[in-house]
Amino acid sequence: MNENLPIITAEQPHVRTKKRASRRRAVSVAVLAALLIVAAAATFAVGRNTFLSGVFGAAKTDGGASETPAAKGIYDFDVSHVPEGRTAIKPVDLAGGGENAAAVAPAKKAGRVLVIATHPYEAYTGEIMTYADGDFSATGGEFTTAKVAEFLASELRRLGVDAEYIDVGVESARASYAAAAEKIREYAKENEIAAVIDVHRGALVDGDGNILRPITSDGGDTVAETALVAARGGGSYETRLGNAAYLAEKMNEKCARSAYVESRDGVMGQDESAVFVTAEIGAVGNSFAEALRGAAVFAAAYAAASEE
């Protein structure tokens, strides 16, 4: 689900379309994707605050939207209420679209759980939004993946897991994975690492060019759905995929349909010396509060798995 993850060869952020576009609407998808890609390219030259800043106009929210959606259904959405020329942000359930994989419990290793955000500038919305406008931005500000990663580390500690967040020190996607890998190597010189959790968020559109907001519910508030992503390739690929499936099962026990599994090229190299999971918590259309709830579910699931 993470479409701000760089592809391996050029580390260029990209947009993922979750449904095949019809011919009639394919142009709208291409335009939105192009905006994201062009803005990402600008990041390389001038830094994170330029990435998608101001592309859509002033943030607008549905007057009835709140952090606890009405009981009539968290996926109810009327596209006709979106003003002409604006991009809808649609609530969706993506949990049924993951890969089937046999669960494999992560190996118990001595050491600390290291939490990072290789793209710490990736941003969520400050509140639930029904369409993008004005100040809508995919990066920068206060509602970032870095903040979610910090929160995840603190939740793990609260639940008894030895965890620490470290800042990888990047402001754009340029060489971000190389910088993160170097940080991890430096950290490992002084600390034993049991696991690495790389926190991301997606940039998702559907076949009609709508921005997607993947959510579930804990019975009250909405929770960002999480894709647990295993890097393809290498001798430990099947184990990584199985570990992701195991953690997804644990998350779904804590909060139904909160997690699913994907494997991809173009994610950070996940070596065999530690358990390594890319946790893609929600997408650019999710609110920050939804992302924090998703991180809390992940922390609870990881802590439970660690006790088994």
N, C-alpha and C positions, 0 to 999 in steps of 0.2 A: 504494500500500500504506500510505501514512502516514495514519493516522486521528487523529493529534493535530494535523494541519495545520488551521488555522482556515479556515472558509468565508469568502469574501471580504467579505460584507456585515456580519457580526457578529463575526467572528473567534472562533467557538465551536468548541472541539475536538469531534470526533465519532468514532464507532467505525464501522469498515467490516466488513461481513459478506461473506466471500469466497464463500459458497455460499448459495443461497436456502434459507431455513428451511422445514422441513415444518410443517404445521399443528400436529402433535403436539408439536413442540419449539419452536415460534415464541416461546412465552412465555419460555423460558429465555434466548433471544437478547435479547429486549426487556429483560429484567431486567438482564442484564450490561451492555447498552448504556446503560441508564438509570443504572446505578451509575457508569459512566465519565463520562457527561455531567453528572450531578449533582456528582460530585467535581470535574470541571473547572470548573463554575460556582463551587464553593467556592474554587477557586484564585484567582479574580478578587478575592475579598474578603479572604482571609487569607494568600495566598502559596503558594509552590510546595510546601512540605513537607506541606501538607494534601491534595494531590491524590492520591487513592486510598490514602493512608497508612492501614494497618491495616484495610482493607476486608475482606481475605480471611483473616486469621488468621496463625499462625506458618509461616514458609517450610518446606516439606517437599520432600525430594528422594527419588527412587527410590534405594534402597541400591545398585543396580547401575549407576547413572548416573555418568559421568565425562566429562572433556573429550575423551576419545577413545572414542566409542561402540563397542560390540562389533561384530565383523565380520559378525554375522548380519544387519545392515542398520540404517542410521541412521534409517530411518522406522518401524521396528518399534515398536508402541505398543499396550498392552493397557489399554483404558479401564476394564475391570473392576477393575484395581488401584487406581483412584482412589477414595479414601474417599467415602462418602455425604456429599453436601452440599458437596463441594469441586469446583473447576473444573479440568478437565484442561488441561494445556499440551501440545499435540500437535505433533510434528515433521512438517513438510509440505514438499513441493516446489512452489513457485509459479512457477518459471521458465518453465513452458510456457504460462502464462496471460497473458503480456504482449501488447502490440500489435505488429503487423507494421509496420515502417517502414523505408524505404530509408536506409541509413547515409550520413551526410554528415560528413566530417571537419571538426572545429571549425576555424574560421579562426585562423590564427596571428596573434596580437596581441602587441605589446610590452607589457611590464609584469609585474606580480606576480599570482600566483594567490592570491586571498583566500578563506580557509576560514572559514565562520561556522556557527553553530547557532542558528537563529531561535527554537528552543525548547530552550535549553540544559539545562533541568531534566528533560527526558524521560529515563527510566531503563530500564536492562536489568536482568536478574536477575544476582546475583553468581555463580551457578553454574547448571549445567543442572538444571532442575526439571521434574517430571512433573505437578505440580498446584499450584495457587495456594492459599495458606493464610496466615493470620496476618499477618506483616510484609510480605507481598508488596505492593509499591507501584509505580505507574507513573511516579512522579517522585521527584526528590530523591536523597539519598545520594551515594555515590561513583561509581556506575556509570552515568554520564550521557552524553548525546550530546555535551555540551561536551567531555568527556574523549576521546571518539572523534574529534571534530573536531580537537582539539589533536594527537592521535596521527596523524591523516591528514596534517596540515600537516607534522609532523616527518618522516613517511615520504616525502612529496613532496620535501622538502629533501634527505633522505638520497639520493634517487634523482636529484638534480641539478635539480629544479624549484624556481624561486624562489617560495616559498609562505609565507604567514603566517596564523596564526589570530588573529582578534580576537573579543573577548567583546562581544556585542551588549547586554549589561547588562539583561536582563529576567528576571523571576521568575515570570511567568505569561503566558498566551496573550493577555492584553488588550493590544491595539495592538503586539504583538510584531513584526509585519511592518513597521509604520511605524517602530518604533525601529531595526530592522535596516537599513531603507532609509536612514535618517538617518545611521547609523554608516558605511554604505558611501559616502554622499555626502561626509561629512567626511573619510574616508580618501582619497577620490579627489582631494581638494584638494591633497594632499601626495604622492600616489603614483599611478602609472599602473597601472591594473588590467587584466590580460589575461583573467581568468576569475574567476567567483565560484562556489564550491561550498557549498551549504547542506545540512548534515548533519541528517538526521532519523531517527526510527525509527517503525515502524508500531504500531497498536493494532488487532489483527485477531482476529476470531472467525469460526467456521464456523457452518453452519446449525443445529448442535446446541448452540451456546453455548460451545464449547471455545475457549480461547485458542490461537492458532496461533504456531508457532515455525518460520519458513521457513529451511531449511538446505540446504546441499550439502556436499560433502567435497572436500578437496584431496588425497585419497588416504589420509589419516590422520585429522586433526582435522576437526571440523565447522566450517563457515563460514557465517555469516549471509548469506542471499541479499539482493541489493540491487535495489530498484526505482529506475531512473533516470527521473525524472518531468519532463515538459515541461509548462509552463503553456499552456493553451489560449488561443487568441485572439491578435490582433495580427498585424502583417504578417510577423513573423519566426517564427511558430509552426512552420511546416514545417521551417525550419532548426533550431530548437531540438529538435524531435522527431528529426530526422535526426542531430543531434549526440549525443543520448541513445542512439540506436540504434548509432552508431559506437562509443561508449564501452562499451556493453553487449557488442558483439562482441569488443572488446579484452579486457574482463574475462573473458568466457567462454573466450577463448584461454588465459588465465592459469589459470583454475579453472572447469571445466565447470559450467554451470548456476548460475553465481554471480550473474548479473544478467539483468534483463529491463526492458522499456520500458513506461511508462504515460504518458498525458497526462491532465491534470485541470484543472478549475477549482479555485479555492481554494488555489493555491500562490502563493508569493511572486512578485510581478511580475518578469519576466525581460526586461530591456531589451536593445536591440540594440548597446549600446556595448561589451559584453563577453560572452564565452561564459558562460552561466549554467546550472548543473545542480543540481537538487534530488536529492541522493543519499539515498534512504531505506534505511538499512542495517539490515536485520532488523526485528524487532518487539519488543514488550514481553516476549514469551515467550522471546526469545533471551538467551543468557548474554553477559556483557560480553566474555569472551574470543572468542566467536563474532563479535561485532560488530567487535572489533579486527582479526580475520582478514579480515572483509569489507572493512574500510577499507584493509588492506594490499593486497588484490587490486585495489581501485579505484586506489590510488596507483601500483601497478606498471603498470596499464593506461594511466592518464593519462600517466605518464612515457614509456611506449613510444609513445603517440600523439604526444606532443610532439616526439619525435625523428624522426618521419617527415616 
